[in-house]
Amino acid sequence: MNKEILRSILRNINSIAIVGASPSPERDSYKVMKFLIKNGYEVFPVNPNEADNEILGKKCFSCIKEIKQKIDMVDIFRAKEFVMDITLDSIGLGVQVIWTQEGIVDEKSSDIAKNAGIIFVMNECPMKIL
């Protein structure tokens, strides 16, 4: 997808679950989460190792299924072997967009999401798009 299509996707969402969120300022997930909050998105950090703690002032969840608010997009900072389970959970929650970070490509998950009517963006960073 070209950058303008990606920008359009990001302009049309409000809430984002960051799966693999880290409390460490050196980690990319932390930097992206901080950037998305600064740009007005409602962000839900997801990391089972940080459940019930806060990252950037936001309560951390152990999995996306615990989030009770509507989630428009799931941004995945996990290795490829975790993407399918996260995709299936995301489909069950009715998200609009699943986004995998740079270096994460999973064609099978992409096909399943697209067949469920979900936009699947791979190998991109929203911080570099906005």
Backbone as XML, in Angstrom:
<?xml version="1.0"?>
<chain id="A" units="angstrom">
  <residue number="1" name="MET">
    <atom name="N" x="0.847" y="-1.191" z="0.000"/>
    <atom name="CA" x="0.000" y="0.000" z="0.000"/>
    <atom name="C" x="0.884" y="1.243" z="0.000"/>
  </residue>
  <residue number="2" name="ASN">
    <atom name="N" x="0.432" y="2.234" z="-0.745"/>
    <atom name="CA" x="1.245" y="3.460" z="-0.765"/>
    <atom name="C" x="0.972" y="4.299" z="0.485"/>
  </residue>
  <residue number="3" name="LYS">
    <atom name="N" x="1.838" y="5.261" z="0.705"/>
    <atom name="CA" x="1.799" y="6.055" z="1.941"/>
    <atom name="C" x="0.489" y="6.829" z="2.101"/>
  </residue>
  <residue number="4" name="GLU">
    <atom name="N" x="-0.083" y="7.315" z="1.001"/>
    <atom name="CA" x="-1.324" y="8.082" z="1.106"/>
    <atom name="C" x="-2.483" y="7.200" z="1.557"/>
  </residue>
  <residue number="5" name="ILE">
    <atom name="N" x="-2.536" y="5.969" z="1.070"/>
    <atom name="CA" x="-3.575" y="5.030" z="1.522"/>
    <atom name="C" x="-3.377" y="4.733" z="3.011"/>
  </residue>
  <residue number="6" name="LEU">
    <atom name="N" x="-2.138" y="4.531" z="3.422"/>
    <atom name="CA" x="-1.852" y="4.266" z="4.826"/>
    <atom name="C" x="-2.228" y="5.460" z="5.707"/>
  </residue>
  <residue number="7" name="ARG">
    <atom name="N" x="-1.932" y="6.675" z="5.234"/>
    <atom name="CA" x="-2.327" y="7.881" z="5.984"/>
    <atom name="C" x="-3.842" y="7.947" z="6.124"/>
  </residue>
  <residue number="8" name="SER">
    <atom name="N" x="-4.548" y="7.618" z="5.052"/>
    <atom name="CA" x="-6.008" y="7.632" z="5.070"/>
    <atom name="C" x="-6.547" y="6.632" z="6.092"/>
  </residue>
  <residue number="9" name="ILE">
    <atom name="N" x="-5.949" y="5.455" z="6.142"/>
    <atom name="CA" x="-6.352" y="4.453" z="7.134"/>
    <atom name="C" x="-6.184" y="5.027" z="8.537"/>
  </residue>
  <residue number="10" name="LEU">
    <atom name="N" x="-5.032" y="5.630" z="8.801"/>
    <atom name="CA" x="-4.748" y="6.170" z="10.139"/>
    <atom name="C" x="-5.636" y="7.359" z="10.483"/>
  </residue>
  <residue number="11" name="ARG">
    <atom name="N" x="-6.067" y="8.118" z="9.490"/>
    <atom name="CA" x="-6.954" y="9.265" z="9.742"/>
    <atom name="C" x="-8.359" y="8.807" z="10.125"/>
  </residue>
  <residue number="12" name="ASN">
    <atom name="N" x="-8.702" y="7.575" z="9.768"/>
    <atom name="CA" x="-10.065" y="7.098" z="9.981"/>
    <atom name="C" x="-10.224" y="6.173" z="11.180"/>
  </residue>
  <residue number="13" name="ILE">
    <atom name="N" x="-9.231" y="6.146" z="12.050"/>
    <atom name="CA" x="-9.341" y="5.359" z="13.272"/>
    <atom name="C" x="-9.094" y="6.256" z="14.482"/>
  </residue>
  <residue number="14" name="ASN">
    <atom name="N" x="-9.582" y="5.801" z="15.636"/>
    <atom name="CA" x="-9.423" y="6.572" z="16.868"/>
    <atom name="C" x="-8.705" y="5.807" z="17.969"/>
  </residue>
  <residue number="15" name="SER">
    <atom name="N" x="-8.928" y="4.497" z="18.035"/>
    <atom name="CA" x="-8.375" y="3.714" z="19.140"/>
    <atom name="C" x="-7.479" y="2.593" z="18.611"/>
  </residue>
  <residue number="16" name="ILE">
    <atom name="N" x="-6.359" y="2.406" z="19.311"/>
    <atom name="CA" x="-5.354" y="1.446" z="18.862"/>
    <atom name="C" x="-4.866" y="0.619" z="20.051"/>
  </residue>
  <residue number="17" name="ALA">
    <atom name="N" x="-4.895" y="-0.701" z="19.898"/>
    <atom name="CA" x="-4.262" y="-1.598" z="20.868"/>
    <atom name="C" x="-2.847" y="-1.872" z="20.379"/>
  </residue>
  <residue number="18" name="ILE">
    <atom name="N" x="-1.869" y="-1.657" z="21.248"/>
    <atom name="CA" x="-0.462" y="-1.913" z="20.918"/>
    <atom name="C" x="-0.087" y="-3.250" z="21.559"/>
  </residue>
  <residue number="19" name="VAL">
    <atom name="N" x="-0.041" y="-4.310" z="20.762"/>
    <atom name="CA" x="0.269" y="-5.641" z="21.285"/>
    <atom name="C" x="1.790" y="-5.826" z="21.282"/>
  </residue>
  <residue number="20" name="GLY">
    <atom name="N" x="2.325" y="-6.038" z="22.477"/>
    <atom name="CA" x="3.773" y="-6.104" z="22.637"/>
    <atom name="C" x="4.330" y="-4.792" z="23.142"/>
  </residue>
  <residue number="21" name="ALA">
    <atom name="N" x="3.452" y="-3.984" z="23.752"/>
    <atom name="CA" x="3.873" y="-2.690" z="24.304"/>
    <atom name="C" x="4.931" y="-2.907" z="25.380"/>
  </residue>
  <residue number="22" name="SER">
    <atom name="N" x="5.910" y="-2.033" z="25.409"/>
    <atom name="CA" x="6.988" y="-2.123" z="26.390"/>
    <atom name="C" x="7.049" y="-0.867" z="27.246"/>
  </residue>
  <residue number="23" name="PRO">
    <atom name="N" x="7.363" y="-1.029" z="28.546"/>
    <atom name="CA" x="7.542" y="0.135" z="29.408"/>
    <atom name="C" x="8.924" y="0.776" z="29.239"/>
  </residue>
  <residue number="24" name="SER">
    <atom name="N" x="9.765" y="0.195" z="28.408"/>
    <atom name="CA" x="11.135" y="0.681" z="28.232"/>
    <atom name="C" x="11.207" y="1.751" z="27.141"/>
  </residue>
  <residue number="25" name="PRO">
    <atom name="N" x="11.632" y="2.972" z="27.486"/>
    <atom name="CA" x="11.708" y="4.061" z="26.507"/>
    <atom name="C" x="12.622" y="3.769" z="25.312"/>
  </residue>
  <residue number="26" name="GLU">
    <atom name="N" x="13.510" y="2.779" z="25.435"/>
    <atom name="CA" x="14.411" y="2.440" z="24.333"/>
    <atom name="C" x="13.731" y="1.578" z="23.271"/>
  </residue>
  <residue number="27" name="ARG">
    <atom name="N" x="12.599" y="0.963" z="23.610"/>
    <atom name="CA" x="11.946" y="0.021" z="22.695"/>
    <atom name="C" x="11.067" y="0.762" z="21.680"/>
  </residue>
  <residue number="28" name="ASP">
    <atom name="N" x="11.014" y="0.214" z="20.465"/>
    <atom name="CA" x="10.210" y="0.831" z="19.412"/>
    <atom name="C" x="8.734" y="0.913" z="19.786"/>
  </residue>
  <residue number="29" name="SER">
    <atom name="N" x="8.211" y="-0.127" z="20.442"/>
    <atom name="CA" x="6.789" y="-0.104" z="20.798"/>
    <atom name="C" x="6.474" y="1.062" z="21.729"/>
  </residue>
  <residue number="30" name="TYR">
    <atom name="N" x="7.377" y="1.384" z="22.638"/>
    <atom name="CA" x="7.197" y="2.520" z="23.539"/>
    <atom name="C" x="7.196" y="3.826" z="22.744"/>
  </residue>
  <residue number="31" name="LYS">
    <atom name="N" x="8.171" y="3.965" z="21.830"/>
    <atom name="CA" x="8.282" y="5.194" z="21.027"/>
    <atom name="C" x="7.050" y="5.398" z="20.159"/>
  </residue>
  <residue number="32" name="VAL">
    <atom name="N" x="6.566" y="4.319" z="19.534"/>
    <atom name="CA" x="5.379" y="4.417" z="18.678"/>
    <atom name="C" x="4.152" y="4.731" z="19.523"/>
  </residue>
  <residue number="33" name="MET">
    <atom name="N" x="4.026" y="4.080" z="20.663"/>
    <atom name="CA" x="2.884" y="4.342" z="21.540"/>
    <atom name="C" x="2.864" y="5.803" z="21.974"/>
  </residue>
  <residue number="34" name="LYS">
    <atom name="N" x="4.009" y="6.323" z="22.390"/>
    <atom name="CA" x="4.104" y="7.730" z="22.802"/>
    <atom name="C" x="3.711" y="8.655" z="21.654"/>
  </residue>
  <residue number="35" name="PHE">
    <atom name="N" x="4.179" y="8.356" z="20.444"/>
    <atom name="CA" x="3.863" y="9.147" z="19.256"/>
    <atom name="C" x="2.353" y="9.125" z="18.974"/>
  </residue>
  <residue number="36" name="LEU">
    <atom name="N" x="1.735" y="7.944" z="19.056"/>
    <atom name="CA" x="0.305" y="7.825" z="18.760"/>
    <atom name="C" x="-0.533" y="8.568" z="19.796"/>
  </residue>
  <residue number="37" name="ILE">
    <atom name="N" x="-0.152" y="8.483" z="21.072"/>
    <atom name="CA" x="-0.862" y="9.240" z="22.116"/>
    <atom name="C" x="-0.744" y="10.739" z="21.834"/>
  </residue>
  <residue number="38" name="LYS">
    <atom name="N" x="0.466" y="11.186" z="21.513"/>
    <atom name="CA" x="0.710" y="12.604" z="21.219"/>
    <atom name="C" x="-0.132" y="13.081" z="20.030"/>
  </residue>
  <residue number="39" name="ASN">
    <atom name="N" x="-0.431" y="12.155" z="19.101"/>
    <atom name="CA" x="-1.212" y="12.507" z="17.921"/>
    <atom name="C" x="-2.710" y="12.271" z="18.102"/>
  </residue>
  <residue number="40" name="GLY">
    <atom name="N" x="-3.151" y="12.089" z="19.362"/>
    <atom name="CA" x="-4.568" y="12.094" z="19.670"/>
    <atom name="C" x="-5.285" y="10.758" z="19.654"/>
  </residue>
  <residue number="41" name="TYR">
    <atom name="N" x="-4.572" y="9.675" z="19.476"/>
    <atom name="CA" x="-5.228" y="8.370" z="19.480"/>
    <atom name="C" x="-5.438" y="7.881" z="20.908"/>
  </residue>
  <residue number="42" name="GLU">
    <atom name="N" x="-6.526" y="7.126" z="21.109"/>
    <atom name="CA" x="-6.711" y="6.426" z="22.374"/>
    <atom name="C" x="-5.948" y="5.119" z="22.235"/>
  </residue>
  <residue number="43" name="VAL">
    <atom name="N" x="-4.985" y="4.895" z="23.117"/>
    <atom name="CA" x="-4.086" y="3.754" z="22.987"/>
    <atom name="C" x="-4.229" y="2.830" z="24.182"/>
  </residue>
  <residue number="44" name="PHE">
    <atom name="N" x="-4.263" y="1.531" z="23.888"/>
    <atom name="CA" x="-4.354" y="0.492" z="24.912"/>
    <atom name="C" x="-3.119" y="-0.402" z="24.811"/>
  </residue>
  <residue number="45" name="PRO">
    <atom name="N" x="-2.186" y="-0.301" z="25.767"/>
    <atom name="CA" x="-1.029" y="-1.195" z="25.732"/>
    <atom name="C" x="-1.432" y="-2.622" z="26.117"/>
  </residue>
  <residue number="46" name="VAL">
    <atom name="N" x="-0.851" y="-3.598" z="25.419"/>
    <atom name="CA" x="-1.126" y="-5.006" z="25.689"/>
    <atom name="C" x="0.203" y="-5.736" z="25.854"/>
  </residue>
  <residue number="47" name="ASN">
    <atom name="N" x="0.391" y="-6.317" z="27.043"/>
    <atom name="CA" x="1.588" y="-7.099" z="27.322"/>
    <atom name="C" x="1.310" y="-7.904" z="28.596"/>
  </residue>
  <residue number="48" name="PRO">
    <atom name="N" x="1.230" y="-9.247" z="28.487"/>
    <atom name="CA" x="0.898" y="-10.040" z="29.677"/>
    <atom name="C" x="1.900" y="-9.879" z="30.819"/>
  </residue>
  <residue number="49" name="ASN">
    <atom name="N" x="3.137" y="-9.527" z="30.508"/>
    <atom name="CA" x="4.145" y="-9.332" z="31.552"/>
    <atom name="C" x="3.969" y="-8.015" z="32.299"/>
  </residue>
  <residue number="50" name="GLU">
    <atom name="N" x="3.163" y="-7.113" z="31.735"/>
    <atom name="CA" x="2.950" y="-5.798" z="32.349"/>
    <atom name="C" x="1.493" y="-5.585" z="32.759"/>
  </residue>
  <residue number="51" name="ALA">
    <atom name="N" x="0.679" y="-6.643" z="32.695"/>
    <atom name="CA" x="-0.755" y="-6.532" z="32.980"/>
    <atom name="C" x="-0.983" y="-5.845" z="34.324"/>
  </residue>
  <residue number="52" name="ASP">
    <atom name="N" x="-1.910" y="-4.919" z="34.322"/>
    <atom name="CA" x="-2.304" y="-4.124" z="35.495"/>
    <atom name="C" x="-1.289" y="-3.059" z="35.888"/>
  </residue>
  <residue number="53" name="ASN">
    <atom name="N" x="-0.147" y="-3.021" z="35.227"/>
    <atom name="CA" x="0.771" y="-1.897" z="35.393"/>
    <atom name="C" x="0.360" y="-0.827" z="34.395"/>
  </residue>
  <residue number="54" name="GLU">
    <atom name="N" x="1.059" y="0.293" z="34.399"/>
    <atom name="CA" x="0.791" y="1.352" z="33.420"/>
    <atom name="C" x="2.009" y="1.563" z="32.539"/>
  </residue>
  <residue number="55" name="ILE">
    <atom name="N" x="1.728" y="1.859" z="31.282"/>
    <atom name="CA" x="2.764" y="2.273" z="30.333"/>
    <atom name="C" x="2.314" y="3.623" z="29.800"/>
  </residue>
  <residue number="56" name="LEU">
    <atom name="N" x="3.145" y="4.629" z="29.958"/>
    <atom name="CA" x="2.816" y="5.996" z="29.542"/>
    <atom name="C" x="1.466" y="6.446" z="30.105"/>
  </residue>
  <residue number="57" name="GLY">
    <atom name="N" x="1.212" y="6.054" z="31.359"/>
    <atom name="CA" x="-0.019" y="6.465" z="32.028"/>
    <atom name="C" x="-1.263" y="5.704" z="31.622"/>
  </residue>
  <residue number="58" name="LYS">
    <atom name="N" x="-1.105" y="4.663" z="30.810"/>
    <atom name="CA" x="-2.244" y="3.861" z="30.346"/>
    <atom name="C" x="-2.192" y="2.480" z="30.981"/>
  </residue>
  <residue number="59" name="LYS">
    <atom name="N" x="-3.343" y="2.007" z="31.493"/>
    <atom name="CA" x="-3.426" y="0.666" z="32.077"/>
    <atom name="C" x="-3.078" y="-0.362" z="31.011"/>
  </residue>
  <residue number="60" name="CYS">
    <atom name="N" x="-2.221" y="-1.298" z="31.368"/>
    <atom name="CA" x="-1.799" y="-2.334" z="30.440"/>
    <atom name="C" x="-2.684" y="-3.572" z="30.615"/>
  </residue>
  <residue number="61" name="PHE">
    <atom name="N" x="-3.039" y="-4.186" z="29.496"/>
    <atom name="CA" x="-3.865" y="-5.384" z="29.483"/>
    <atom name="C" x="-3.023" y="-6.597" z="29.118"/>
  </residue>
  <residue number="62" name="SER">
    <atom name="N" x="-3.457" y="-7.781" z="29.578"/>
    <atom name="CA" x="-2.687" y="-8.988" z="29.263"/>
    <atom name="C" x="-2.995" y="-9.508" z="27.863"/>
  </residue>
  <residue number="63" name="CYS">
    <atom name="N" x="-4.195" y="-9.213" z="27.330"/>
    <atom name="CA" x="-4.536" y="-9.597" z="25.949"/>
    <atom name="C" x="-5.608" y="-8.643" z="25.433"/>
  </residue>
  <residue number="64" name="ILE">
    <atom name="N" x="-5.772" y="-8.590" z="24.130"/>
    <atom name="CA" x="-6.725" y="-7.623" z="23.568"/>
    <atom name="C" x="-8.161" y="-7.947" z="23.946"/>
  </residue>
  <residue number="65" name="LYS">
    <atom name="N" x="-8.447" y="-9.209" z="24.238"/>
    <atom name="CA" x="-9.815" y="-9.583" z="24.605"/>
    <atom name="C" x="-10.247" y="-8.977" z="25.937"/>
  </residue>
  <residue number="66" name="GLU">
    <atom name="N" x="-9.299" y="-8.509" z="26.751"/>
    <atom name="CA" x="-9.625" y="-7.874" z="28.037"/>
    <atom name="C" x="-10.081" y="-6.426" z="27.882"/>
  </residue>
  <residue number="67" name="ILE">
    <atom name="N" x="-9.801" y="-5.824" z="26.742"/>
    <atom name="CA" x="-10.139" y="-4.414" z="26.526"/>
    <atom name="C" x="-11.639" y="-4.312" z="26.266"/>
  </residue>
  <residue number="68" name="LYS">
    <atom name="N" x="-12.317" y="-3.543" z="27.077"/>
    <atom name="CA" x="-13.783" y="-3.446" z="26.965"/>
    <atom name="C" x="-14.237" y="-2.350" z="25.996"/>
  </residue>
  <residue number="69" name="GLN">
    <atom name="N" x="-13.381" y="-1.372" z="25.727"/>
    <atom name="CA" x="-13.737" y="-0.314" z="24.789"/>
    <atom name="C" x="-13.567" y="-0.820" z="23.347"/>
  </residue>
  <residue number="70" name="LYS">
    <atom name="N" x="-14.166" y="-0.087" z="22.420"/>
    <atom name="CA" x="-14.040" y="-0.427" z="21.003"/>
    <atom name="C" x="-12.607" y="-0.168" z="20.543"/>
  </residue>
  <residue number="71" name="ILE">
    <atom name="N" x="-12.056" y="-1.122" z="19.820"/>
    <atom name="CA" x="-10.709" y="-0.989" z="19.267"/>
    <atom name="C" x="-10.832" y="-0.901" z="17.747"/>
  </residue>
  <residue number="72" name="ASP">
    <atom name="N" x="-10.295" y="0.168" z="17.160"/>
    <atom name="CA" x="-10.327" y="0.316" z="15.709"/>
    <atom name="C" x="-9.169" y="-0.419" z="15.039"/>
  </residue>
  <residue number="73" name="MET">
    <atom name="N" x="-7.998" y="-0.392" z="15.688"/>
    <atom name="CA" x="-6.804" y="-0.971" z="15.079"/>
    <atom name="C" x="-5.980" y="-1.719" z="16.113"/>
  </residue>
  <residue number="74" name="VAL">
    <atom name="N" x="-5.384" y="-2.827" z="15.680"/>
    <atom name="CA" x="-4.434" y="-3.563" z="16.506"/>
    <atom name="C" x="-3.070" y="-3.437" z="15.834"/>
  </residue>
  <residue number="75" name="ASP">
    <atom name="N" x="-2.114" y="-2.881" z="16.559"/>
    <atom name="CA" x="-0.744" y="-2.682" z="16.072"/>
    <atom name="C" x="0.131" y="-3.738" z="16.752"/>
  </residue>
  <residue number="76" name="ILE">
    <atom name="N" x="0.721" y="-4.633" z="15.953"/>
    <atom name="CA" x="1.420" y="-5.802" z="16.498"/>
    <atom name="C" x="2.934" y="-5.609" z="16.509"/>
  </residue>
  <residue number="77" name="PHE">
    <atom name="N" x="3.488" y="-5.677" z="17.713"/>
    <atom name="CA" x="4.938" y="-5.655" z="17.943"/>
    <atom name="C" x="5.365" y="-7.018" z="18.490"/>
  </residue>
  <residue number="78" name="ARG">
    <atom name="N" x="4.948" y="-8.070" z="17.859"/>
    <atom name="CA" x="5.295" y="-9.427" z="18.291"/>
    <atom name="C" x="5.845" y="-10.178" z="17.085"/>
  </residue>
  <residue number="79" name="ALA">
    <atom name="N" x="6.574" y="-11.253" z="17.362"/>
    <atom name="CA" x="7.161" y="-12.072" z="16.296"/>
    <atom name="C" x="6.062" y="-12.748" z="15.469"/>
  </residue>
  <residue number="80" name="LYS">
    <atom name="N" x="6.423" y="-13.134" z="14.258"/>
    <atom name="CA" x="5.468" y="-13.707" z="13.313"/>
    <atom name="C" x="4.667" y="-14.869" z="13.911"/>
  </residue>
  <residue number="81" name="GLU">
    <atom name="N" x="5.289" y="-15.695" z="14.736"/>
    <atom name="CA" x="4.567" y="-16.865" z="15.250"/>
    <atom name="C" x="3.389" y="-16.502" z="16.144"/>
  </residue>
  <residue number="82" name="PHE">
    <atom name="N" x="3.292" y="-15.254" z="16.591"/>
    <atom name="CA" x="2.176" y="-14.813" z="17.424"/>
    <atom name="C" x="1.088" y="-14.090" z="16.626"/>
  </residue>
  <residue number="83" name="VAL">
    <atom name="N" x="1.384" y="-13.753" z="15.385"/>
    <atom name="CA" x="0.477" y="-12.910" z="14.598"/>
    <atom name="C" x="-0.865" y="-13.589" z="14.332"/>
  </residue>
  <residue number="84" name="MET">
    <atom name="N" x="-0.869" y="-14.889" z="14.024"/>
    <atom name="CA" x="-2.132" y="-15.574" z="13.713"/>
    <atom name="C" x="-3.097" y="-15.528" z="14.894"/>
  </residue>
  <residue number="85" name="ASP">
    <atom name="N" x="-2.631" y="-15.849" z="16.097"/>
    <atom name="CA" x="-3.525" y="-15.811" z="17.263"/>
    <atom name="C" x="-4.055" y="-14.407" z="17.506"/>
  </residue>
  <residue number="86" name="ILE">
    <atom name="N" x="-3.203" y="-13.414" z="17.357"/>
    <atom name="CA" x="-3.628" y="-12.016" z="17.554"/>
    <atom name="C" x="-4.637" y="-11.631" z="16.474"/>
  </residue>
  <residue number="87" name="THR">
    <atom name="N" x="-4.398" y="-12.093" z="15.242"/>
    <atom name="CA" x="-5.324" y="-11.822" z="14.138"/>
    <atom name="C" x="-6.697" y="-12.428" z="14.428"/>
  </residue>
  <residue number="88" name="LEU">
    <atom name="N" x="-6.729" y="-13.676" z="14.863"/>
    <atom name="CA" x="-8.007" y="-14.336" z="15.153"/>
    <atom name="C" x="-8.746" y="-13.634" z="16.287"/>
  </residue>
  <residue number="89" name="ASP">
    <atom name="N" x="-8.022" y="-13.226" z="17.336"/>
    <atom name="CA" x="-8.651" y="-12.464" z="18.418"/>
    <atom name="C" x="-9.188" y="-11.133" z="17.901"/>
  </residue>
  <residue number="90" name="SER">
    <atom name="N" x="-8.427" y="-10.483" z="17.022"/>
    <atom name="CA" x="-8.825" y="-9.185" z="16.463"/>
    <atom name="C" x="-10.086" y="-9.311" z="15.622"/>
  </residue>
  <residue number="91" name="ILE">
    <atom name="N" x="-10.171" y="-10.381" z="14.831"/>
    <atom name="CA" x="-11.370" y="-10.621" z="14.021"/>
    <atom name="C" x="-12.578" y="-10.779" z="14.940"/>
  </residue>
  <residue number="92" name="GLY">
    <atom name="N" x="-12.394" y="-11.530" z="16.023"/>
    <atom name="CA" x="-13.482" y="-11.735" z="16.979"/>
    <atom name="C" x="-13.959" y="-10.448" z="17.634"/>
  </residue>
  <residue number="93" name="LEU">
    <atom name="N" x="-13.066" y="-9.472" z="17.739"/>
    <atom name="CA" x="-13.424" y="-8.184" z="18.345"/>
    <atom name="C" x="-13.982" y="-7.182" z="17.336"/>
  </residue>
  <residue number="94" name="GLY">
    <atom name="N" x="-13.919" y="-7.519" z="16.054"/>
    <atom name="CA" x="-14.468" y="-6.632" z="15.032"/>
    <atom name="C" x="-13.636" y="-5.399" z="14.743"/>
  </residue>
  <residue number="95" name="VAL">
    <atom name="N" x="-12.314" y="-5.504" z="14.853"/>
    <atom name="CA" x="-11.470" y="-4.348" z="14.542"/>
    <atom name="C" x="-11.518" y="-4.038" z="13.051"/>
  </residue>
  <residue number="96" name="GLN">
    <atom name="N" x="-11.158" y="-2.817" z="12.692"/>
    <atom name="CA" x="-11.139" y="-2.404" z="11.289"/>
    <atom name="C" x="-9.800" y="-2.687" z="10.625"/>
  </residue>
  <residue number="97" name="VAL">
    <atom name="N" x="-8.721" y="-2.582" z="11.428"/>
    <atom name="CA" x="-7.370" y="-2.647" z="10.876"/>
    <atom name="C" x="-6.477" y="-3.488" z="11.779"/>
  </residue>
  <residue number="98" name="ILE">
    <atom name="N" x="-5.661" y="-4.344" z="11.149"/>
    <atom name="CA" x="-4.570" y="-5.032" z="11.849"/>
    <atom name="C" x="-3.296" y="-4.571" z="11.162"/>
  </residue>
  <residue number="99" name="TRP">
    <atom name="N" x="-2.326" y="-4.174" z="11.952"/>
    <atom name="CA" x="-1.100" y="-3.562" z="11.422"/>
    <atom name="C" x="0.094" y="-4.267" z="12.049"/>
  </residue>
  <residue number="100" name="THR">
    <atom name="N" x="0.996" y="-4.813" z="11.237"/>
    <atom name="CA" x="2.209" y="-5.395" z="11.794"/>
    <atom name="C" x="3.371" y="-4.454" z="11.530"/>
  </residue>
  <residue number="101" name="GLN">
    <atom name="N" x="4.250" y="-4.384" z="12.509"/>
    <atom name="CA" x="5.376" y="-3.466" z="12.431"/>
    <atom name="C" x="6.430" y="-3.926" z="11.430"/>
  </residue>
  <residue number="102" name="GLU">
    <atom name="N" x="7.383" y="-3.058" z="11.183"/>
    <atom name="CA" x="8.451" y="-3.348" z="10.229"/>
    <atom name="C" x="9.126" y="-4.675" z="10.569"/>
  </residue>
  <residue number="103" name="GLY">
    <atom name="N" x="9.334" y="-5.476" z="9.535"/>
    <atom name="CA" x="9.986" y="-6.763" z="9.701"/>
    <atom name="C" x="9.034" y="-7.911" z="9.994"/>
  </residue>
  <residue number="104" name="ILE">
    <atom name="N" x="7.747" y="-7.618" z="10.178"/>
    <atom name="CA" x="6.775" y="-8.668" z="10.491"/>
    <atom name="C" x="5.840" y="-8.852" z="9.290"/>
  </residue>
  <residue number="105" name="VAL">
    <atom name="N" x="5.977" y="-10.007" z="8.635"/>
    <atom name="CA" x="5.169" y="-10.336" z="7.456"/>
    <atom name="C" x="4.524" y="-11.698" z="7.688"/>
  </residue>
  <residue number="106" name="ASP">
    <atom name="N" x="3.203" y="-11.771" z="7.542"/>
    <atom name="CA" x="2.479" y="-13.026" z="7.699"/>
    <atom name="C" x="1.326" y="-13.053" z="6.691"/>
  </residue>
  <residue number="107" name="GLU">
    <atom name="N" x="1.604" y="-13.608" z="5.530"/>
    <atom name="CA" x="0.622" y="-13.630" z="4.439"/>
    <atom name="C" x="-0.641" y="-14.405" z="4.814"/>
  </residue>
  <residue number="108" name="LYS">
    <atom name="N" x="-0.491" y="-15.510" z="5.539"/>
    <atom name="CA" x="-1.657" y="-16.322" z="5.908"/>
    <atom name="C" x="-2.603" y="-15.530" z="6.814"/>
  </residue>
  <residue number="109" name="SER">
    <atom name="N" x="-2.045" y="-14.842" z="7.813"/>
    <atom name="CA" x="-2.876" y="-14.000" z="8.685"/>
    <atom name="C" x="-3.528" y="-12.881" z="7.888"/>
  </residue>
  <residue number="110" name="SER">
    <atom name="N" x="-2.776" y="-12.306" z="6.962"/>
    <atom name="CA" x="-3.305" y="-11.244" z="6.113"/>
    <atom name="C" x="-4.508" y="-11.739" z="5.313"/>
  </residue>
  <residue number="111" name="ASP">
    <atom name="N" x="-4.383" y="-12.906" z="4.700"/>
    <atom name="CA" x="-5.482" y="-13.471" z="3.907"/>
    <atom name="C" x="-6.718" y="-13.718" z="4.754"/>
  </residue>
  <residue number="112" name="ILE">
    <atom name="N" x="-6.526" y="-14.283" z="5.935"/>
    <atom name="CA" x="-7.655" y="-14.568" z="6.830"/>
    <atom name="C" x="-8.342" y="-13.266" z="7.252"/>
  </residue>
  <residue number="113" name="ALA">
    <atom name="N" x="-7.550" y="-12.252" z="7.605"/>
    <atom name="CA" x="-8.123" y="-10.961" z="8.010"/>
    <atom name="C" x="-8.883" y="-10.316" z="6.850"/>
  </residue>
  <residue number="114" name="LYS">
    <atom name="N" x="-8.267" y="-10.304" z="5.676"/>
    <atom name="CA" x="-8.925" y="-9.690" z="4.518"/>
    <atom name="C" x="-10.226" y="-10.406" z="4.180"/>
  </residue>
  <residue number="115" name="ASN">
    <atom name="N" x="-10.250" y="-11.737" z="4.309"/>
    <atom name="CA" x="-11.483" y="-12.497" z="4.067"/>
    <atom name="C" x="-12.562" y="-12.161" z="5.088"/>
  </residue>
  <residue number="116" name="ALA">
    <atom name="N" x="-12.158" y="-11.657" z="6.243"/>
    <atom name="CA" x="-13.102" y="-11.235" z="7.290"/>
    <atom name="C" x="-13.462" y="-9.749" z="7.148"/>
  </residue>
  <residue number="117" name="GLY">
    <atom name="N" x="-12.961" y="-9.096" z="6.085"/>
    <atom name="CA" x="-13.283" y="-7.692" z="5.837"/>
    <atom name="C" x="-12.420" y="-6.703" z="6.595"/>
  </residue>
  <residue number="118" name="ILE">
    <atom name="N" x="-11.254" y="-7.160" z="7.058"/>
    <atom name="CA" x="-10.363" y="-6.305" z="7.836"/>
    <atom name="C" x="-9.171" y="-5.891" z="6.984"/>
  </residue>
  <residue number="119" name="ILE">
    <atom name="N" x="-8.799" y="-4.629" z="7.082"/>
    <atom name="CA" x="-7.594" y="-4.132" z="6.404"/>
    <atom name="C" x="-6.391" y="-4.688" z="7.157"/>
  </residue>
  <residue number="120" name="PHE">
    <atom name="N" x="-5.441" y="-5.262" z="6.428"/>
    <atom name="CA" x="-4.246" y="-5.837" z="7.050"/>
    <atom name="C" x="-3.027" y="-5.150" z="6.441"/>
  </residue>
  <residue number="121" name="VAL">
    <atom name="N" x="-2.297" y="-4.413" z="7.263"/>
    <atom name="CA" x="-1.096" y="-3.699" z="6.828"/>
    <atom name="C" x="0.104" y="-4.424" z="7.429"/>
  </residue>
  <residue number="122" name="MET">
    <atom name="N" x="1.079" y="-4.762" z="6.568"/>
    <atom name="CA" x="2.263" y="-5.478" z="7.054"/>
    <atom name="C" x="3.530" y="-4.669" z="6.835"/>
  </residue>
  <residue number="123" name="ASN">
    <atom name="N" x="4.483" y="-4.889" z="7.752"/>
    <atom name="CA" x="5.834" y="-4.398" z="7.547"/>
    <atom name="C" x="5.906" y="-2.874" z="7.412"/>
  </residue>
  <residue number="124" name="GLU">
    <atom name="N" x="5.104" y="-2.171" z="8.220"/>
    <atom name="CA" x="5.071" y="-0.714" z="8.182"/>
    <atom name="C" x="5.032" y="-0.162" z="9.608"/>
  </residue>
  <residue number="125" name="CYS">
    <atom name="N" x="5.459" y="1.064" z="9.773"/>
    <atom name="CA" x="5.397" y="1.734" z="11.075"/>
    <atom name="C" x="4.525" y="2.974" z="10.952"/>
  </residue>
  <residue number="126" name="PRO">
    <atom name="N" x="3.429" y="3.064" z="11.740"/>
    <atom name="CA" x="2.554" y="4.233" z="11.634"/>
    <atom name="C" x="3.273" y="5.543" z="11.954"/>
  </residue>
  <residue number="127" name="MET">
    <atom name="N" x="4.321" y="5.479" z="12.766"/>
    <atom name="CA" x="5.080" y="6.684" z="13.117"/>
    <atom name="C" x="5.755" y="7.273" z="11.877"/>
  </residue>
  <residue number="128" name="LYS">
    <atom name="N" x="6.097" y="6.423" z="10.911"/>
    <atom name="CA" x="6.756" y="6.888" z="9.689"/>
    <atom name="C" x="5.766" y="7.297" z="8.614"/>
  </residue>
  <residue number="129" name="ILE">
    <atom name="N" x="4.477" y="7.048" z="8.862"/>
    <atom name="CA" x="3.431" y="7.364" z="7.889"/>
    <atom name="C" x="2.817" y="8.731" z="8.172"/>
  </residue>
  <residue number="130" name="LEU">
    <atom name="N" x="2.533" y="8.991" z="9.462"/>
    <atom name="CA" x="1.854" y="10.240" z="9.836"/>
    <atom name="C" x="2.773" y="11.454" z="9.724"/>
  </residue>
</chain>
